[in-house]
């Protein structure tokens, strides 16, 4: 992993446009349809629309569905799409061909994988996760507890955090699976995947990584880290579209023994033999469940074309330059209002997003005022403003403009206007 | 349920076009983009493309995703789509508003529901289904067995069929859940939903209906039948597009007690509070799992517009007229080749599809020859040719033409040509 070049000490907007001019990824912005006048810093929640997507989906609708009809299951390769697109995601996460397959939602995929993982250590009765994990991961682990637990042998869910108990505190001979999200959804803190995996393996447990905020954001090397299972989402940094399908990764060495939670016909060894008994397909294919939602799959397919040419080290360099620039500008310009950077300043511990506490202001109201002025981030209860920096389409000038608008909102106190007051929440 | 008017005894193509001229649903064909020269009799596998779908999906991509970006979760109502569209499916299946919600695939939804159902009778240890059920239902029940079973209290899966043991044979105090598909995917045989539900309830068990081949094909009255749970698919007779989302129905009386298999954040009572503990949402919403695949949802939304105006009794009348016409023509014209109608001739026991055995010919090869000549049905191993009759866009002349082509293929023995020989399978 390369180190980002330092941001110059005296920064003005001209510095930012100069950085853009020198940015080898700057041209990728033209691959996206971003609305005029918007600084989009929420690609960590929903990625922007690639220019090629609409036409591709339209072709799938008109030609593959409308004209090909049922024949497209074979002729257009519909049946193997989840495997084919899995193979295209593989290089982005340090996986091999045949190790990745599309799922439904990340929640469903985590369930599918966590059950399989826990079954590899049936004698152990503790599942570990992190209190600050994205909540659905914790909810799904409740399902796993309920379904794999028995009255005589209950399964326990133990949550760790920095205040303790920590991961080191709870790891022991009773731990079956550890489920952690590589880059935290709120703080942007990134785990050392190899080191944590080593620690979990030293305790004899299975490591499941949630890559929702990593894939397409930072280089990931699952096989290099020796991890066991992973799941992730494609609608954030991969720009697959709203609710585009999740993916599942199963290390090759576990594939033969792994029994997925839900044994569906698309995971069957011979789905068109219509046998009465389930027989798992070889490899990761057995983690498929039912018929894939092919229009959402089509949008993902178009978005993956962009990734053929992306150098992940360049991507990471730019990501760190953007977040470092943002942190630096926040420090230098927003101190008067007590704005606090929550995300780690150490670059190796940071994903591609930065979270702020709004200090004297109400972060929710500040975010609404930002969005109204075209700077789109989001708010996560109870008090975090999140800003995602998608290196493919966010520019250094965007970072400058976002902080300038933020400063204006704080200095004018426009955020106090009643129309910005909390009423709902943005996903 | 109304009785179909008899098909005239002496049928020729003019009779069929006259029936089309008198058909009150004939105009609905114009709502679909069917390719020229195709007789599409596979809407029971993948429904045809509604004319309005492409533009609607395009608008969702360009405006809601491209321009609205993350704001569309609130502004475009993305978050509640699975509930809103559930409410629009409800009238088609005799359900009330608030009883239906979209899922991922039907396999995933059956798992979600079958676990909940079995938990309502935890002391009982037998799950019942039908040997001839669509295989994924049987595979999913293996998952339920594995996950709800315990070494000391295993769960048994018992399969019934007409040869025995029959449903009546196995129903007893040990049966927790019965899972049956209302209209059989191969034979088109339809159960008497009210009668079977009554029988299952008399044994104290829970009734789960799979409506994949019923919804949009025949009138369904879940509440009238007093059923407990149901799932179904939207890409067949509802024309939602390839892999469009499944749906889940939970009778209002069970909603408070039902605990879904997978407890995901979209089923949480307060998903944006980001609590560490799962708390089920009120009502059927708790059966939601993760982020819905919104482009596939959008296509479904467009297809549901068509159903606002459809009179289900008229639909059933036409469906029976089409299948009766097909059966009658097969009987009168294809007897020389030993072609056999597998689907029940009694209209009350028939869905909207007809299955044939090809007699002296190889059904697989015959179907390939049919498809090559623009008559699209499908083949189901080991020996069935399936023909689906979607009343919204199949005409009586289509039925005539299909049988005429079939007769030609059999009489010329063109099906014996090597290019039609079995190599793969069509979904």
Contacts between the chains, C-beta under 8 A, distances in Angstrom:
chain1	res1	chain2	res2	distance
A	33	B	62	7.7
A	33	B	66	4.9
A	35	B	66	7.1
A	35	B	67	4.9
A	35	B	69	7.5
A	38	B	69	7.6
A	40	B	69	6.3
A	42	B	69	6.7
A	42	B	70	4.5
A	45	B	70	5.2
A	46	B	65	7.6
A	46	B	69	6.1
A	46	B	70	4.7
A	46	B	73	7.8
A	48	B	66	7.7
A	48	B	69	6.9
A	49	B	61	6.7
A	49	B	62	7.6
A	49	B	65	5.2
A	49	B	66	3.9
A	53	B	61	6.5
A	54	B	58	6.2
A	54	B	61	4.9
A	54	B	62	6.1
A	54	B	66	7.9
A	57	B	57	6.5
A	57	B	58	7.8
A	57	B	61	6.4
A	57	B	295	6.7
A	58	B	54	6.2
A	58	B	57	7.8
A	58	B	58	6.3
A	61	B	49	6.7
A	61	B	53	6.5
A	61	B	54	4.9
A	61	B	57	6.4
A	61	B	241	7.3
A	61	B	299	7.4
A	62	B	33	7.7
A	62	B	49	7.6
A	62	B	54	6.1
A	64	B	242	7.6
A	65	B	46	7.6
A	65	B	49	5.2
A	65	B	241	6.1
A	65	B	242	5.7
A	66	B	33	4.9
A	66	B	35	7.1
A	66	B	48	7.7
A	66	B	49	3.9
A	66	B	54	7.9
A	67	B	35	4.9
A	69	B	35	7.5
A	69	B	38	7.5
A	69	B	40	6.3
A	69	B	42	6.8
A	69	B	46	6.1
A	69	B	48	6.9
A	69	B	376	6.2
A	70	B	42	4.5
A	70	B	45	5.2
A	70	B	46	4.7
A	70	B	376	6.3
A	70	B	378	6.3
A	70	B	426	6.4
A	70	B	427	6.9
A	71	B	371	7.0
A	71	B	376	7.3
A	71	B	426	7.2
A	72	B	242	7.2
A	73	B	46	7.9
A	73	B	426	6.3
A	73	B	427	4.0
A	74	B	424	6.2
A	74	B	426	6.3
A	74	B	427	7.8
A	78	B	242	6.4
A	78	B	427	7.8
A	79	B	427	6.6
A	104	B	104	3.8
A	104	B	105	6.7
A	104	B	108	6.1
A	104	B	289	7.4
A	104	B	290	7.2
A	104	B	293	7.4
A	105	B	104	6.7
A	105	B	264	7.0
A	105	B	266	7.9
A	105	B	289	5.6
A	105	B	290	2.6
A	105	B	291	5.2
A	105	B	292	7.6
A	105	B	293	7.9
A	106	B	290	5.8
A	106	B	291	7.5
A	107	B	262	6.7
A	107	B	264	3.7
A	107	B	265	6.5
A	107	B	266	7.6
A	107	B	289	5.0
A	107	B	290	3.4
A	107	B	291	7.9
A	108	B	104	6.1
A	108	B	108	6.2
A	108	B	262	6.4
A	108	B	264	7.2
A	108	B	289	5.2
A	108	B	290	5.8
A	111	B	262	4.9
A	111	B	264	7.9
A	111	B	289	8.0
A	115	B	147	7.4
A	131	B	276	6.1
A	134	B	265	7.9
A	135	B	265	5.6
A	135	B	268	7.4
A	135	B	271	7.9
A	135	B	274	5.0
A	135	B	275	6.4
A	135	B	276	6.7
A	136	B	264	5.3
A	136	B	265	3.6
A	136	B	266	8.0
A	136	B	290	6.4
A	138	B	276	5.7
A	138	B	277	7.6
A	138	B	278	7.5
A	139	B	263	4.7
A	139	B	264	6.0
A	139	B	265	5.9
A	139	B	268	6.5
A	139	B	278	4.0
A	140	B	262	6.5
A	140	B	263	6.7
A	140	B	264	6.2
A	142	B	263	5.4
A	142	B	277	7.6
A	142	B	278	5.0
A	143	B	261	6.4
A	143	B	262	5.1
A	143	B	263	4.8
A	146	B	259	7.8
A	147	B	115	7.4
A	147	B	147	4.2
A	147	B	148	7.1
A	147	B	261	6.9
A	148	B	147	7.1
A	150	B	150	4.4
A	150	B	151	7.6
A	150	B	152	7.8
A	151	B	150	7.6
A	152	B	150	7.8
A	152	B	152	7.2
A	159	B	276	6.8
A	233	B	291	7.9
A	235	B	291	7.3
A	241	B	61	7.3
A	241	B	65	6.0
A	241	B	294	7.3
A	241	B	295	5.6
A	242	B	64	7.6
A	242	B	65	5.7
A	242	B	72	7.1
A	242	B	78	6.3
A	242	B	291	7.8
A	242	B	294	3.9
A	242	B	295	6.9
A	243	B	291	4.5
A	243	B	292	5.0
A	243	B	293	4.4
A	243	B	294	4.3
A	243	B	295	7.6
A	243	B	297	7.4
A	244	B	293	6.7
A	244	B	295	7.7
A	245	B	293	6.4
A	246	B	290	7.5
A	259	B	146	7.8
A	261	B	143	6.4
A	261	B	147	6.9
A	262	B	107	6.7
A	262	B	108	6.4
A	262	B	111	4.9
A	262	B	140	6.5
A	262	B	143	5.1
A	263	B	139	4.7
A	263	B	140	6.7
A	263	B	142	5.4
A	263	B	143	4.8
A	264	B	105	7.0
A	264	B	107	3.7
A	264	B	108	7.2
A	264	B	111	7.9
A	264	B	136	5.3
A	264	B	139	6.0
A	264	B	140	6.2
A	265	B	107	6.5
A	265	B	134	7.9
A	265	B	135	5.6
A	265	B	136	3.6
A	265	B	139	5.9
A	266	B	105	7.9
A	266	B	107	7.6
A	266	B	136	8.0
A	268	B	135	7.4
A	268	B	139	6.5
A	271	B	135	7.9
A	272	B	381	6.7
A	272	B	424	7.9
A	272	B	425	3.7
A	272	B	427	7.5
A	273	B	381	6.4
A	274	B	135	5.0
A	274	B	380	7.0
A	274	B	381	5.8
A	275	B	135	6.4
A	276	B	131	6.1
A	276	B	135	6.7
A	276	B	138	5.7
A	276	B	159	6.8
A	277	B	138	7.7
A	277	B	142	7.6
A	278	B	138	7.5
A	278	B	139	4.0
A	278	B	142	5.0
A	289	B	104	7.4
A	289	B	105	5.6
A	289	B	107	5.0
A	289	B	108	5.2
A	289	B	111	8.0
A	290	B	104	7.1
A	290	B	105	2.6
A	290	B	106	5.8
A	290	B	107	3.4
A	290	B	108	5.8
A	290	B	136	6.4
A	290	B	246	7.5
A	291	B	105	5.2
A	291	B	106	7.5
A	291	B	107	7.9
A	291	B	233	7.9
A	291	B	235	7.3
A	291	B	242	7.8
A	291	B	243	4.5
A	292	B	105	7.7
A	292	B	243	5.0
A	293	B	104	7.4
A	293	B	105	7.9
A	293	B	243	4.3
A	293	B	244	6.7
A	293	B	245	6.4
A	293	B	293	4.1
A	293	B	295	7.9
A	293	B	296	3.7
A	294	B	241	7.2
A	294	B	242	3.9
A	294	B	243	4.3
A	294	B	296	7.2
A	295	B	57	6.7
A	295	B	241	5.6
A	295	B	242	6.9
A	295	B	243	7.5
A	295	B	244	7.7
A	295	B	293	7.9
A	295	B	295	4.7
A	295	B	296	4.7
A	295	B	298	7.8
A	295	B	299	5.4
A	296	B	293	3.7
A	296	B	294	7.2
A	296	B	295	4.7
A	296	B	296	4.8
A	297	B	243	7.4
A	298	B	295	7.8
A	299	B	61	7.4
A	299	B	295	5.4
A	371	B	71	7.1
A	376	B	69	6.3
A	376	B	70	6.3
A	376	B	71	7.3
A	378	B	70	6.4
A	380	B	274	7.0
A	381	B	272	6.7
A	381	B	273	6.4
A	381	B	274	5.8
A	424	B	74	6.3
A	424	B	272	7.9
A	425	B	272	3.8
A	426	B	70	6.4
A	426	B	71	7.2
A	426	B	73	6.3
A	426	B	74	6.3
A	427	B	70	6.9
A	427	B	73	4.0
A	427	B	74	7.9
A	427	B	78	7.9
A	427	B	79	6.6
A	427	B	272	7.5
